[in-house]
Amino acid sequence: MSGSWTFLLTDAVGNGLAELSTAAGRKIAFKRNSYAEVTFSISHEDDAAALLLGTLTGTGVPRLRGYRRSSGGTTSTLLFRGPLVALDEQSEETSLLTATFRSPFSVLIGDGDKVGRFLSAPLTYAATDAGAIAKSLIDTANADSATGLATDPSLIVATKVRDRTYPLAQNIGSAVQELTNVLDGFDFYETFVDGAGSTDAFFNVVVAEGIVNTGVRFEYGPSTLANVMSLERTTVPPTNSILVTGANGLFSTYSDMTSVAKYGKWWGRADFSNVSEQATLDDKAKALCRPNPIKTVRFVPELHLSPSPFDDWNLGDTVGFYASRGALSENTQFRVNGFTVPIDENGFETVSVDDPTSPEEDAIIAASLIAEVVAS
């Protein structure tokens, strides 16, 4: 059975205003090394709409808290807290407000370019642990103005020593993410804070998020566990020769010669114009190399039959996947890099929908799991 959710609208410092039990189209999405996001729609005639808009114009940016209760459970767990980041209002025959809330890391990264938090002076780190660099960057942002994302040294494990130089106006969220997407990069996640107060979440650094979850298997096709409703698979050639460019004419190249001998050269190129340090570019070039044909699978689990998110598996977990339907065959493991859980009108995680091509128009859609092949 699926879990159930409750969403609480609060003021800027977390004092409760209204439970959003009448909101439509509720869904919550999680992505590894990024922010979580909640979206929903409410009528302008709903009391919660007046509270949301009144808070925004009167006392500050409202927050949202999301609580999940496992099937059969008696207590709820806080799995989301963050500020309002977007409003879309439309008034015709019906009059609706669609709101988007994101966890506090979104305050740092913004759009990664022109919106977010930026360094007001260059920063250089020599032989400094990557997690400590991330903490320092977040602390710098909070010293300027509170982001809602706090740091605690006890929540940041040692990972890998790095040298980093960041120029004036470096996007701080992007700088943190860049420390994750290099060879031997760390993972981070947010742990959310309940109750009133200006802190929405704490920043956590781990060597790798998730576990190798041998007890979880998703299977598709006849004569299988059949706990997957549908799947999509795409396969593209490897990218085994990489060119990356950075600031001030810097560049780096990397090729996997074993892959090149087997498949020929398949080039990939990326530009990191805000990277001004050679070691960073070298790490990125190696991290971007994919020596085998790249498979991406998106599948829709049948939640009444399959393992449940949060209860049985979570973000970053490596899980088993098996598909067998004629020539369509897959037997591998996947790492969960992101998933979206739509919530029905009764607050439950849902399984299927009449029109799965229009998730934004209907709250009752299949929970989708986005996974990337670990080995192919």
C-alpha positions as CSV (number, residue, x, y, z in Angstrom):
1,M,0.0,0.0,0.0
2,S,1.1,3.6,-0.6
3,G,1.9,6.2,1.9
4,S,-0.1,9.4,2.6
5,W,0.9,13.1,2.6
6,T,-0.1,16.2,4.5
7,F,1.1,19.7,3.4
8,L,1.1,22.6,5.8
9,L,1.4,26.2,4.6
10,T,3.4,28.4,7.0
11,D,4.6,32.0,7.3
12,A,8.1,33.0,6.6
13,V,9.5,31.6,9.8
14,G,7.5,28.4,9.9
15,N,4.3,29.2,11.9
16,G,1.4,27.2,10.6
17,L,-1.3,28.9,8.6
18,A,-3.4,26.3,6.9
19,E,-3.4,22.6,5.9
20,L,-3.6,22.3,2.1
21,S,-6.2,19.5,2.1
22,T,-8.2,21.0,-0.8
23,A,-5.2,21.6,-3.1
24,A,-5.3,19.8,-6.5
25,G,-2.5,18.5,-8.6
26,R,-0.2,18.0,-5.6
27,K,3.1,16.3,-6.4
28,I,6.6,16.2,-4.9
29,A,9.8,15.5,-6.7
30,F,13.2,14.6,-5.4
31,K,16.5,14.7,-7.3
32,R,20.0,13.6,-6.2
33,N,22.3,16.5,-5.3
34,S,19.6,19.1,-5.9
35,Y,16.6,20.6,-4.3
36,A,13.2,19.0,-3.7
37,E,10.1,20.6,-5.3
38,V,6.4,20.6,-4.5
39,T,3.7,22.0,-6.8
40,F,-0.1,22.3,-6.4
41,S,-3.1,24.4,-7.4
42,I,-5.8,26.0,-5.3
43,S,-8.8,28.2,-6.1
44,H,-8.6,31.9,-5.4
45,E,-11.8,31.3,-3.3
46,D,-9.9,29.0,-1.0
47,D,-9.0,30.5,2.3
48,A,-5.4,29.2,1.9
49,A,-5.0,31.3,-1.2
50,A,-5.7,34.5,0.7
51,L,-3.3,33.4,3.5
52,L,-0.6,32.6,1.0
53,L,-0.9,35.9,-0.9
54,G,-1.3,37.9,2.3
55,T,1.8,36.5,3.8
56,L,3.8,37.1,0.6
57,T,2.8,40.8,0.4
58,G,2.7,41.4,4.2
59,T,5.3,39.5,6.2
60,G,7.6,37.7,3.9
61,V,8.0,34.6,1.7
62,P,5.7,31.8,2.9
63,R,7.0,28.3,3.5
64,L,5.6,24.8,3.0
65,R,6.1,21.7,5.0
66,G,5.4,18.2,3.7
67,Y,4.8,15.2,6.0
68,R,4.5,11.5,4.9
69,R,2.9,8.7,6.8
70,S,3.7,5.1,5.8
71,S,0.8,2.8,5.1
72,G,-0.4,1.6,8.5
73,G,1.8,4.0,10.3
74,T,0.8,6.1,13.3
75,T,3.3,9.0,12.9
76,S,4.3,11.2,10.1
77,T,7.8,12.2,9.0
78,L,8.8,15.6,7.7
79,L,10.3,15.1,4.2
80,F,10.0,18.6,2.8
81,R,10.3,22.2,3.9
82,G,11.1,25.2,1.7
83,P,10.0,28.6,0.4
84,L,7.6,29.7,-2.3
85,V,9.6,30.2,-5.6
86,A,6.9,30.8,-8.2
87,L,3.2,31.7,-8.6
88,D,1.1,31.3,-11.7
89,E,-2.4,32.8,-11.5
90,Q,-5.2,32.4,-14.0
91,S,-8.7,33.7,-13.7
92,E,-11.4,32.7,-16.2
93,E,-14.5,30.6,-15.6
94,T,-12.4,29.1,-12.8
95,S,-9.8,31.1,-10.9
96,L,-6.7,29.2,-9.8
97,L,-3.4,29.8,-8.2
98,T,-0.6,27.4,-9.0
99,A,2.3,27.5,-6.5
100,T,5.8,26.0,-6.6
101,F,7.8,25.5,-3.4
102,R,11.4,24.3,-3.3
103,S,13.8,23.2,-0.6
104,P,16.4,25.8,0.5
105,F,19.2,24.6,-1.7
106,S,17.1,26.3,-4.5
107,V,17.8,29.7,-2.9
108,L,21.6,29.1,-3.5
109,I,21.4,27.8,-7.1
110,G,18.4,29.8,-8.5
111,D,18.6,29.2,-12.2
112,G,22.3,28.6,-12.0
113,D,23.1,31.7,-14.0
114,K,21.4,35.0,-13.4
115,V,19.2,34.2,-10.3
116,G,20.5,32.7,-7.1
117,R,23.3,33.6,-4.6
118,F,26.7,34.7,-5.9
119,L,30.1,35.4,-4.5
120,S,30.8,39.1,-3.9
121,A,34.5,38.5,-3.9
122,P,36.8,35.7,-5.3
123,L,37.5,32.8,-3.1
124,T,40.4,30.3,-3.2
125,Y,40.8,27.0,-1.4
126,A,44.0,25.1,-1.4
127,A,44.2,21.4,-0.4
128,T,40.8,21.6,1.3
129,D,38.3,18.8,1.7
130,A,35.5,19.1,-0.8
131,G,32.8,19.0,1.8
132,A,34.5,21.7,3.8
133,I,34.6,23.8,0.6
134,A,30.8,23.4,0.2
135,K,30.2,24.3,3.8
136,S,32.3,27.4,3.5
137,L,30.4,28.5,0.4
138,I,27.1,28.0,2.0
139,D,28.3,29.9,5.2
140,T,29.4,32.7,2.9
141,A,25.9,33.0,1.4
142,N,24.3,32.9,4.9
143,A,26.6,35.6,6.2
144,D,25.2,37.8,3.4
145,S,21.6,36.9,4.0
146,A,20.0,33.8,5.5
147,T,19.2,31.1,2.9
148,G,17.2,28.7,5.2
149,L,20.0,26.1,4.6
150,A,22.2,25.7,7.7
151,T,25.5,23.8,8.1
152,D,26.8,21.7,10.9
153,P,30.3,20.2,10.8
154,S,29.0,16.9,12.3
155,L,26.8,16.4,9.2
156,I,29.7,16.8,6.7
157,V,32.0,13.7,6.3
158,A,35.5,13.9,4.9
159,T,35.6,13.1,1.2
160,K,38.4,14.3,-1.1
161,V,40.9,17.1,-0.8
162,R,40.7,19.6,-3.7
163,D,42.0,22.9,-4.9
164,R,39.4,25.4,-6.0
165,T,39.4,29.0,-7.2
166,Y,36.0,30.8,-7.6
167,P,35.8,34.2,-9.4
168,L,33.7,37.1,-8.4
169,A,29.9,36.5,-9.1
170,Q,30.3,32.7,-9.0
171,N,26.9,31.1,-8.5
172,I,27.3,29.4,-5.1
173,G,24.8,26.6,-5.7
174,S,26.5,25.7,-9.0
175,A,29.8,25.6,-7.3
176,V,28.5,23.2,-4.7
177,Q,27.0,21.0,-7.4
178,E,30.2,21.0,-9.4
179,L,31.9,19.4,-6.4
180,T,29.5,16.5,-6.8
181,N,29.7,15.8,-10.5
182,V,33.5,15.2,-10.8
183,L,35.3,12.0,-10.4
184,D,35.1,10.9,-6.7
185,G,32.6,13.8,-6.1
186,F,30.5,13.6,-2.9
187,D,26.7,13.5,-2.6
188,F,24.7,15.9,-0.5
189,Y,21.1,16.0,0.8
190,E,19.0,18.2,3.0
191,T,17.5,17.2,6.4
192,F,14.4,19.2,7.2
193,V,13.7,21.1,10.4
194,D,10.2,21.0,12.0
195,G,8.5,23.8,13.9
196,A,9.0,27.5,13.8
197,G,12.3,29.1,13.1
198,S,14.3,30.5,10.2
199,T,16.2,27.3,9.4
200,D,14.4,25.1,6.9
201,A,17.0,22.4,6.5
202,F,20.6,21.3,7.3
203,F,23.1,20.5,4.6
204,N,24.5,17.0,4.7
205,V,27.6,15.6,2.9
206,V,28.2,11.9,2.4
207,V,30.6,9.9,0.2
208,A,27.7,8.4,-1.7
209,E,24.0,8.7,-1.0
210,G,21.9,5.5,-0.7
211,I,22.8,1.9,-0.4
212,V,23.0,-1.2,-2.6
213,N,19.5,-2.3,-1.9
214,T,19.5,-6.0,-2.7
215,G,16.0,-6.6,-1.3
216,V,14.4,-4.3,-3.9
217,R,13.6,-5.5,-7.4
218,F,11.5,-4.0,-10.1
219,E,10.4,-6.5,-12.8
220,Y,8.4,-6.1,-16.0
221,G,6.9,-8.6,-18.4
222,P,5.3,-12.1,-18.2
223,S,6.7,-14.7,-15.9
224,T,8.3,-11.9,-13.7
225,L,7.3,-10.2,-10.5
226,A,5.3,-7.9,-12.8
227,N,5.5,-5.0,-10.4
228,V,6.3,-2.5,-13.2
229,M,3.3,-1.1,-15.2
230,S,5.3,0.3,-18.1
231,L,8.8,1.3,-19.1
232,E,10.7,3.3,-21.7
233,R,14.3,2.6,-22.7
234,T,16.6,4.6,-24.8
235,T,20.1,3.6,-25.9
236,V,22.7,5.9,-27.5
237,P,26.4,5.5,-28.4
238,P,29.1,6.0,-25.8
239,T,30.8,9.3,-25.3
240,N,34.3,8.0,-24.9
241,S,36.3,11.1,-26.0
242,I,35.7,14.2,-24.1
243,L,36.6,17.9,-24.6
244,V,35.8,20.4,-22.0
245,T,36.6,24.1,-22.0
246,G,36.8,26.6,-19.1
247,A,37.6,30.2,-18.4
248,N,40.6,32.0,-19.8
249,G,41.3,29.6,-22.6
250,L,41.6,26.5,-20.3
251,F,40.6,23.2,-21.8
252,S,41.0,19.4,-21.0
253,T,40.6,16.3,-23.1
254,Y,40.2,12.7,-22.0
255,S,39.6,9.4,-24.0
256,D,38.9,5.9,-22.8
257,M,41.1,4.0,-25.3
258,T,39.6,0.6,-24.6
259,S,36.2,2.0,-25.6
260,V,37.7,3.8,-28.6
261,A,39.2,0.5,-29.9
262,K,35.8,-1.2,-29.6
263,Y,33.4,1.4,-30.8
264,G,35.5,4.1,-32.4
265,K,35.6,7.7,-31.2
266,W,32.4,9.3,-30.0
267,W,33.1,12.8,-28.9
268,G,31.4,14.7,-26.2
269,R,31.9,18.4,-25.5
270,A,31.0,20.6,-22.5
271,D,31.7,24.2,-21.7
272,F,32.3,25.3,-18.1
273,S,33.0,29.0,-18.6
274,N,32.9,29.6,-14.8
275,V,35.7,27.1,-14.1
276,S,39.2,28.7,-13.9
277,E,41.2,25.8,-12.4
278,Q,42.8,23.1,-14.5
279,A,42.3,20.3,-12.0
280,T,38.6,20.9,-12.0
281,L,38.4,20.7,-15.8
282,D,40.5,17.5,-15.8
283,D,38.1,15.9,-13.2
284,K,35.1,16.9,-15.2
285,A,36.5,15.5,-18.5
286,K,37.0,12.1,-16.8
287,A,33.6,12.2,-15.0
288,L,31.8,12.9,-18.3
289,C,33.3,9.9,-20.1
290,R,30.9,7.1,-20.7
291,P,32.8,4.1,-22.3
292,N,29.8,1.9,-23.0
293,P,26.6,2.5,-24.9
294,I,24.4,4.6,-22.6
295,K,21.1,3.2,-21.6
296,T,18.4,5.3,-19.8
297,V,15.3,3.7,-18.4
298,R,12.2,5.3,-17.1
299,F,9.6,3.0,-15.6
300,V,6.3,3.3,-13.7
301,P,6.1,0.9,-10.7
302,E,2.8,-0.6,-9.6
303,L,2.8,0.7,-6.1
304,H,0.4,-1.9,-4.8
305,L,2.8,-4.7,-5.9
306,S,6.2,-3.0,-6.0
307,P,8.5,-1.8,-3.2
308,S,7.4,1.6,-1.9
309,P,9.5,4.8,-2.0
310,F,10.8,5.9,1.4
311,D,9.7,2.7,3.1
312,D,11.7,0.2,0.9
313,W,14.0,2.4,-1.3
314,N,15.1,5.9,-1.4
315,L,17.1,8.5,-3.4
316,G,20.6,7.2,-4.3
317,D,19.8,3.5,-3.7
318,T,21.0,0.9,-6.2
319,V,18.1,-1.4,-7.0
320,G,17.6,-4.5,-9.2
321,F,15.7,-4.3,-12.4
322,Y,14.6,-7.1,-14.8
323,A,12.6,-6.9,-17.9
324,S,11.7,-9.7,-20.3
325,R,9.2,-9.3,-23.1
326,G,10.4,-10.9,-26.4
327,A,13.5,-9.0,-27.6
328,L,13.1,-6.5,-24.8
329,S,15.4,-7.8,-22.2
330,E,17.2,-6.2,-19.3
331,N,18.8,-7.6,-16.2
332,T,20.8,-5.1,-14.4
333,Q,21.0,-2.6,-11.5
334,F,19.9,1.0,-11.4
335,R,20.7,3.9,-9.2
336,V,17.8,6.1,-8.3
337,N,18.7,9.6,-9.3
338,G,15.3,11.1,-9.0
339,F,11.6,10.3,-8.6
340,T,8.3,12.1,-8.6
341,V,5.3,11.1,-6.4
342,P,1.9,12.6,-7.3
343,I,-0.6,12.8,-4.5
344,D,-4.3,12.2,-5.0
345,E,-7.2,14.2,-3.6
346,N,-7.2,12.1,-0.4
347,G,-3.5,12.6,0.2
348,F,-2.3,9.2,-1.0
349,E,0.6,8.3,-3.3
350,T,-1.1,7.1,-6.4
351,V,-0.6,4.4,-9.0
352,S,-2.3,5.0,-12.3
353,V,-4.3,7.5,-14.3
354,D,-6.6,7.6,-17.3
355,D,-4.4,10.0,-19.1
356,P,-0.8,9.6,-18.1
357,T,0.4,12.0,-20.8
358,S,-1.0,15.0,-18.8
359,P,0.4,14.8,-15.3
360,E,0.1,18.5,-14.7
361,E,-3.7,18.4,-15.4
362,D,-4.5,15.5,-13.1
363,A,-3.3,14.7,-9.6
364,I,-3.9,10.9,-10.0
365,I,-0.9,9.8,-12.1
366,A,1.5,7.0,-11.8
367,A,4.5,7.5,-9.5
368,S,7.5,7.6,-11.9
369,L,11.0,6.6,-11.1
370,I,13.9,8.0,-13.1
371,A,16.9,5.8,-13.0
372,E,20.3,5.6,-14.7
373,V,22.0,2.4,-15.6
374,V,24.9,1.7,-13.2
375,A,26.6,-0.8,-15.5
376,S,25.9,-1.7,-19.1
